[in-house]
Amino acid sequence: MKVLIVLMAVTLLQCSLIGMVMPVLPLFIDKNLHDSVGLAGAVNSIQFIVMMFSRFYAGRISDSSGPHRAMSFGAFSAAAAGIFYIFACFLVKLPSLSIIFLAFGCALQGWAQSMLVTGAVTGGVEVVEKVKSPETPRDFSLEKMPKAKRRHGAGAAIGWIGLCVFGGLILGAPAGTFLYQKLNFFTIGGILAVISCALAFWCWKSSFLNQLFSETEIVQEQEKIAQRKSLSSKEVLRIVWFPGLCFGCCAVAHGLVMTYGSLLFTEHHWTPLWLPFSLFGGGLILSRVLLGHLPDLWGGEKTAILSALLEVVGFLLIGLFPHKICVLTGIFLLGFGFSFAFPAFALLCLSKEHPKSKGILIGVCNAIGDGVRGTGILALGALSTPFGFKGVFLAGSLVAALGGMGAVLIKRRKEGNF
């Protein structure tokens, strides 16, 4: 498990560095370049667009070259993004050119996060499967595995890595805001470039396989990688499209809170505006710490249903009971429920017939989820004009319910009842 701890530490540090930039970049565009907030949002969104479309390639690299290589490419990209941000600071007197450098930096940052997260999740799954007892076959059945061992399976590994991703982004945001207020954006770009570059070299030189196998087994594993037949795009989509779609429905909860949480508070004249984000993050972290093993213990289907149920209750509390304590409780439940979504649905995508294609299966599932989440944010946001933001969150309960219904269908199909 030492290797998994190293994976988590690298992910936490790199995501903290990325998280430092995200809240500060719009401030830099607004205050230093004197451009519109709308332009700042458009530049920031480039990161998420690139992240969505690069998941497939990130999975390919992780499967063919190893998780540590994907993480190394991600860290190198983050370092390059930091360099672009530094150049943008030197071009403040040429705002249009500075915006172009910021846009390229955001694109590289999205590529970096995609590579890093896909590599870390794939590596985490590889680690927990390698450290299973020798008598446990690779095509093991979850139902036959003792409950004590289920607590440390693929679902738990995905949950722990996810905890580091969101934890890093949550920790990085206030750190970046503090550095921007006390120093400047140039400093943040420099920190991102230097530390990411160091992480990239470390990941490139350090093969996690060395921690798990003897030299003979490493050679055998590399031969298997060389002989591995990759899944075609059609085969990948056939396996993951429906779980990815259901995951996206549950992931809309995260998108709505991150996008409209502060506006919901403004609509009700509540303060502080950072409270919904902190409660959502707190619910997510608490859930991962206390119940991160649940997908392995219950299976992906049951855990996904629980995730959707918690989200539906949270959305209904926000939409039907416009009292601050009810809204805060609802936001906490959204974070608590959302934390189960990706580990559960990603576990459903891991095919026993293709044990060496974990990276691409997880990456494409994430990409489909990103697409559904982005579409949901835009579509439900349009309801804010006629119904207010409570209407937006009330409609979110229907989307989360669709994700839960999809999990029920997957469960019934697996049991042969559908």
Number of C-alpha atoms within 10 A of each C-alpha: 13 10 17 21 13 14 25 22 15 24 29 23 21 29 26 25 27 29 24 28 27 19 18 23 21 22 18 19 22 16 11 14 20 12 17 12 14 11 14 19 13 12 22 22 16 20 23 21 18 19 25 22 19 20 27 24 19 30 28 22 21 27 25 22 14 22 30 27 24 33 32 26 23 31 34 24 26 35 28 23 30 32 20 23 30 23 18 26 23 11 16 17 12 12 17 14 14 21 22 14 21 26 23 18 29 30 23 25 29 28 28 32 29 30 31 30 27 33 33 29 29 30 29 29 23 23 23 18 17 14 13 14 9 8 6 12 10 12 10 10 10 15 12 8 13 10 13 11 14 21 19 22 25 26 29 27 28 28 28 23 29 25 24 24 25 20 21 22 23 19 17 24 19 16 18 25 22 14 16 21 10 9 11 16 25 19 17 23 27 18 17 26 24 16 17 28 21 14 21 26 14 15 23 16 11 14 15 20 21 12 12 16 14 11 11 8 13 15 12 13 14 15 11 13 16 11 10 13 12 16 15 9 11 8 11 19 16 10 17 24 18 20 27 30 24 28 35 31 27 37 29 29 29 23 19 21 20 15 14 18 22 18 16 22 19 14 12 13 10 13 12 10 15 11 16 25 20 15 20 27 24 19 21 24 23 15 22 23 13 9 17 25 27 24 31 26 24 17 20 26 24 18 23 32 25 19 29 32 22 22 34 28 20 28 29 20 24 27 23 14 14 12 12 14 12 17 23 18 19 26 31 24 27 32 29 26 30 28 29 31 29 29 31 31 31 25 25 26 22 21 15 13 8 12 12 21 23 26 32 29 33 30 31 29 30 28 24 24 26 26 17 20 23 19 15 21 21 13 12 19 19 14 16 16 10 9 11 16 26 23 19 25 30 20 18 26 27 16 24 29 22 19 29 28 17 22 28 16 15 20 20 13 11 11 9 8 9 9
